[in-house]
Amino acid sequence: MRLSIASYLLLIISVCFFVQFELVWLEEQKIPVSEETDEPARQARALYELYENIWKDLVYFPIPESTENEEATVSYENSWLFERTYGGSYGHEGTDLMANINKSGYYPVVSISDGVVEKIGWLEKGGWRIGIRSIHNVYFYYAHLDSYAEEFEPGDVIKAGQLLGYMGDTGYGKEEGTRGKFDVHLHLGIYIRTEQLPELAVNPYWFLRYLEQNKLSYSY
Ligand SMILES: [Zn+2]
């Protein structure tokens, strides 16, 4: 069977129409980018920026190096969300910097960042603690202190590297001044404020690792 030129043309035109129709149909099937599908991406970006802010605030490692005693070191591990059991089971939201010399009041604790004193005083779990709100709205929480360097009050301006107090073993007791329930260490917590949560705990371990290169030297 032989087809005339006109038949060929008709066939080609038909195919073109069909392809065109398919393309239009496919275009219609595309899911439009709705605000709902875009929202998680926006939230993720916002969270990324908040994390970035932490890096901007970091200045000094919280425990200065001793110029007097090479035994006066601290050690810490990535204990993020390890189980803690005081007053019920929960995950550890922080990093514990353990004192090699297990002596309360021996190691100085300095502020990691510039900021303002937000919280001060006794907490059942945290003992003598101080909370510093940094310029970029990050909350640095220093717990279990033996004592404070001075009589801080909420609103006091703090410079990075400023002496806050001394490492201790206070806490784990309703009674103010409870001590000796665990080895001497500094519990460091870092919290950011997100759109959803007033306090989101982040793992301080990697920030501390980064700060190892920025240690002050103190005579102790
Ligand atoms: Zn801890």
Boltz pocket constraint, residues with backbone or C-beta under 6 A from the ligand:
constraints:
  - pocket:
      binder: B
      contacts: [[A, 92], [A, 94], [A, 95], [A, 96], [A, 186], [A, 187], [A, 188]]
      max_distance: 6.0
